[in-house]
Amino acid sequence: MDAAVFYGERDIRVEDRPEPEIESPTDAVVRVTHTAVCGSDLWPYRGYQDREAGTGIGHEPMGIVEAVGDDVTSVEPGDRVFGPFSTSCGECEFCRKGLHTSCVEGGGWTGPDSGAQAEYVHTEHADGTLIRVPDRHADDEATLRSLLPLTDVMCTGHHAAVSAGVEAGDTATVIGDGAVGLCGVAAATRLGAERVIAMGHHEDRLEIAEELGATDTISARGEEAVERATELTHGGANHVLECVGAQSSMETAFEVARPGGTVGYVGVPSGVENAEFLGTAFGKNVSLEGGVAPVRAYAEELMADVLQGTLDPSPVFTKEVELGEIDEGYRAMDERDAVKVLVKP
């Protein structure tokens, strides 16, 4: 099969790798029809994160079940499914409490043979990982484009909103105009926020934020951005979604939070070396909640809204490529020519 393989900084190649097979009774093999490039894939691509050369990459698979082990009960060959970025057993202490990303048997999709940016993927925990799409929606391309973000960015944005405590009638400020930030806007809107303020640096992305429910947008940096957000919220928002993970975005999140408010953070804290923002949090009694999103815990709830037409995060896909062109997809995201790239194997 063809699979995207990481070889080093800005070096992604498509190579022939072994097609996965059923190895244990709980396994499944999925033929991938849709996948994506994630912002977190850019960390090794840009050389900011160590990764072994020659390993597969990608973690957002959707496709058709090809084969299952004898113990698998939730899916069968021919089913349309998608998978969270993290696999999970569905049975351990952490899965039972909805913290699937801490599963004692869990892991990722990447490995020595391939990741999810490939023609096929394999999971050892089919029942605990895969989400089945109802048959009546299984071949509707528009619906599938709307469901694909549930493998990662939509559920991650939702985790930020839930962690920040967003409820009906609230005011929420979202830090970041990448795919996760835009999905955070959609999530806060879905939860009933009366005002959703999107903060970013790119006018075209803030237009997408408005499409997804933002009532206000701020395109500015530094103190100017903080001043405008504070003014718009008459002293700060009670609910702030931090969707970047950079030092500057963490500082901004606590500065625009209202005293006694909550910051829900889901941005991977890469490059955060100083925690001076905790002094701001301490002085204002601002809480910090969040972490890596337990996608499996949210996926079915959000899928129901997608299928009934009340949630559509597909605008985050601003470019589509075939698997053989995936290097162009990485380039486009690296150079910010695309928000998120959909890949068709």
N, C-alpha and C positions, 0 to 999 in steps of 0.2 A: 504494500500500500504506500501511497504518498503521505509524507508527514513533514511538518515544519520542524527544523532542527536548529538549535542555537549553537553557534561556533565562536562567538566573541562579540565585541563591541560593533554594533551595526552590521552584523553578519548572521542573517537568518537564511537558511537554505532549505529547499524542498528536496527530500531524498526518499529512496525506496527503503522502507523499514518492514520488519516482520508483521504480518497481520495477527492481531491478538486472538487467542483461543480460550475456550472455557477450561479452567484449571481446577476449580473447586465447585462444590454444590451450590454455593451462594453467589456465583459469578454471573455476569452478563456481558455480552459483547454488543456494542451499538454501532451501526453504520451512521457516521456523522453526515448530516445534511446542511447544518448551519453551525457556525461557531463565530468567534470574534477575537479581536485584539483588545486586550485590557490595558489600562494605564499602568497597572503594576508590571505588565510584560515589558514596559519601556525601561524599568530600572536596570535589568541586566543588559538590555539592548543598548542603553546609553553608557554602560560601563560603570554604573553607580552601585551595582550589586553583584557579588560574586556568584558565578554559576558555572558548572562544569561544561566544558565544550563537548559537543556531540550528544547532548540530551534534548529530548523533546520539549516542547513548550506549548502553552495554552491551557485554559482551564474552564471553558464555557461551552460545553457540548450540548447539541440537540440533534436527535436523529431517530432512526428506526431500529428497534431491537432485532438483532440477527440471531442470537442464541442465548439460552439461559441454562444455569445449572439445575440439577434435580430438585433443590430445596427452594428455589425462587417461586414465590406465590403472587407477587404484586404486578408483575409484567410478564409478557410472553412474546415470542417472535412475531413481528409485524406491528407491535405497538409503537406509537409515536411517544417519545419521552424527551425530557431534558434533565440535565444534571447540575447541581450546585458546584461551585468551584472547589468544594471540599467534600470528599466522600465520607460516609458515616455508617455505622452498623445499625443504628436505630434502636438499640437495646441496652446500651450501657447507661450508667448513672447520668452522664452529661447529655446524651441524646434524649433520655426520658424527661429531663428538665428543659429541653429546648435549646441546649447549648451544643449543637451538633459539631461545631468547629473545634470543640474540645474532646471529641469522641476518642476513646482509648484505642480504637481500631482504625481510626480515620486516616486520611492522607489526601494527597493531591492527584491530579491527572497526569502530571509530568513524570517522565522516567527515562531510562536508557534507550528504550525503543521509540517512544513517542509521547506527546502530550495530547491535548484536546484539539489542537490545530492539525488534524489528521483525518484520514478517511474512515478510520475506525478507532474506538476507544474500548477499554476494558475496565470493569470495576469488580472488586472482590465482594462488594456489599450491595447487590442490586436492590434488595427490598428496603434497605435503610437509606439509599441514596437517590434512586431514580424517581422522577415524578412523571406519571402517565398523563398524556393529553387526551381528553375524550375524543372518541373516533370522529364525531361530527365536525371537529375542528382540526383534525390531524393533517389535512392537506390544504388548508386555507392559508395561503402565503402571507397575507396581511396579518392574520392572527399570529402566525409563527414568528414574524418579525417583532410583534409586540410581546410575545412570550420570551424570546431569547434573552432580553435584559434581566429576566428573573434568575438566570444562572449566576448572576453576580450583582451588577450595578444597581438594578432596581431594588433588590432586597437589601443591598448595602445602604442605599439612600433611605430606605424605610427604617433600617436599624438606627440610623442617625436621628430620624424624627422620633421614633419610639424612645430612644435613649434620652433625647432632649425633653421628653414629656409632652409633646405636642398633642393638643386636644382641640375639640370644636371651639371656635371663637377666639383662639389664641393668635398671637403675633409671633412669627418665627423668622429668623434671619439665617440664610444659608450662605456659608463661606465656600466659594469655589464654583467655577462654571464648567468643569469637566463633566464627564458622563455621570459620575456619582453625585456631584452637586446638583445637576439638572434633575436626576431622579429623586434627590432629596426634596427639591421643589415640588415634584409630582406627589411625593409621599406626604409632605406636610399639607398640601392641598387636599389630598384624599382623606386625611385625618380630620379635616374640617377647619383648618386654620383660616382665620378671617383675613389676615394679612401675611403675605410671604414675601420677604425681601431677599432678592438674589444679588450677591456681591461677586463681581468678577472683573476681568480685564479685557474681555472680547465682546464687542457689540453684537456680533452675529450669534454668539452663544447665549447672550442675555435675551436675544429675541426668541430663542428656543425656550428659555426659562419662562418667558411670558406665555408662550404657547402651552407650557405645562402647568401654568397656574400662578406664576409670580405676579403679585399686584404692584410691586415696585422693583426697580433694578438700580444698582449702583456700579458704575464703571469707573473705578478710581483705585488708587493705591495708598498705602500708608495712612498718615493722619487724616488726609482728606477723606478717605473712605470711612474711617472710624467716625469722623465728625458728621458726615452725611447720614450714616446709619443711626447714630445716636440721636440726631435731630429728628429723623423720620419716626423713631420709636419713642420720642419724648423721654430719653434717658436710658435707652437700651431695651433689648428684647428679652423676655423671660425664657425663650427657647431658641438656642443657637445650634445650628448643625455645622460641624467642622468636617469638611469633605475633601481636604487636600492632604494634610499631614506634614506640611512644611513648618519650619520655625515661625515664619512670618504669619502664616494662616492661624496657627495656634494662638499667637499673641493677639491677633485681630479678634478672634472668637471671644476671648475673655474680655477684651476692651469693649466690645459692642454688646456684651451680656448685661442685663439689668441686675442690680444687686438682688441676691436671693434666687437668681435664675439658674438654668442648667445648660451646660454645653454637652451635646451628644457628639462624640468624635468617632469617626470611622476612617479617616485618612490615615494610611499607614505612616507612622511617624519616622519617615526616612529623612535624615538630615537634621533632626531635632537634637541639638547638643546641649542647649541650656533650657532650663525650666523656669525662667523668670516670670513667665505668665502665671505660674502658680502663686506668686506673690499677689498678682492682680486678683486671682480667684479667691485667695485667702481674705484679702481686704474687703471684697464685695460679697463674701459668702456665696460664691458661685460654685455649684456642684459640677463634677466631671463624670460623665457616664458614657459607656460605649465600648468599642473594641472591634475585633474582627466579627463580621456579621454572620450569624447562624442562618444561612440562606434556607436550609431545609426546613427550618421552623416556620418560615414566612411564605414559602413558595406556593403552597396550595391556596392559602387565603388570598394572595395577590393574583394568582391565576384565575380565581373565580371572578374577580373584578375585570380582568382583561377579557375574559370570555363573555361577560355581560356588557362589555363596551364602555365601562366607566373608568378604565385605566388604560392608557396607551403610552408607554415609554419609548416607542420606536423612533421618535424624532431624534434620539441621541445618535442613531446611525446616520451619519452624513456621508458615508462612502461605503461601497461594496466592491469586493474583489474576489476572484477565484483563488483557490489554494495555491496554484502555481504562481500567482502574482502577489503572494502575501508580503514579500519584501517591500512592495509598493505601499501596502497597507501600513506597515510599520513606519515607513518613511513619512507618510502623510500624517500619522499621529505624532511622530517625533517632531515634525516641523509645524504642528498645529494647523495643518490644512484640513484635518478631520477631527471631529469630537470623538467618535468611536467607529471602528471599521467592522462591518459584517463580512464574514468569510464564508464562501460556498465551496466546500471540497468537491 
